[in-house]
Amino acid sequence: MFYDPLGKVCLLFDPRTPDRMWSYSVKEKKWTDNKVNGPEYPEGRHLGYFDEERNVFVVNSGTRTWVYRHKKAGK
């Protein structure tokens, strides 16, 4: 789980459901199930982090890198 300062939510990724990214708003005290569009999540061992400069959640699996950019509701 990592904090997205632009979206003001915590992002949670579960490899068991790679087509979903969960976001949690502390302000609203609410979880949201977000559909992930794009390439499939890489298999294997993972390293994840949030890149604030590029505003993306990053997962690296050796030779493959996967990114997710959270969009605020209404955008």
N, C-alpha and C positions, 0 to 999 in steps of 0.2 A: 504494500500500500504506500502511495506517495501523494504528497500534497501538490495540487495545481494552483499556484497563486493567481493566475489570470482568471481561471474558472471559479476560483474560491471553493473548490471541492477536493475531497480526498478521492483518489482513484485506486480501485482494487481490481486486479486482473487474476482470474482463476484459469489456469491452463486446461482444466476439465471442461470449460465452456468458452472456447476461443472466439466464438462469435459474439461475445458479450463483454462489456467493460462496465463495472459498477462504479457509481460515483456517490459520495456521501456529502451532503451539505450540512455543516454544523449549524448554520443559521436557521435552516428549515427543519433540522433534525430528521432528515429524510434520505433514504437510499433510492437511487434511480438506476434502472437496468437500461444500458445504452447499447444499441445494436452497433457492431463493428463492421464497417464496409472496407474492403480492400483485400490485400494478400493474406494468405493463411499465416497463422502464428508458427514460428519455427519449432521443430521438435528437438528434444535432447535437453542437456543441462542449460540453465538460463541464468543470466545476470540482468537485473532490471534497475532502472533509475529514472528520475524525472529531470529532463534537460530544460532548465528555466530559460536559458538564452533562446532556445528554439521553440519553447512551449510544447514539448512532446514527451510522452511517456515512452521510454525506450526499453526494449528487451533484446538482448544479444545472446545468440546461441552459437558461439564459435564463428562460423563463416557467414551466418545470416543475422541481419538486424531487422527488427520489426518495430514500427512506431505507431503511436496513437495520439491524435490531437483531439482533446475534448472540446466540444462546442457548447457554449452556454445555451440554455433553453431559449427558444425563440430566434436563434441565429442559424 
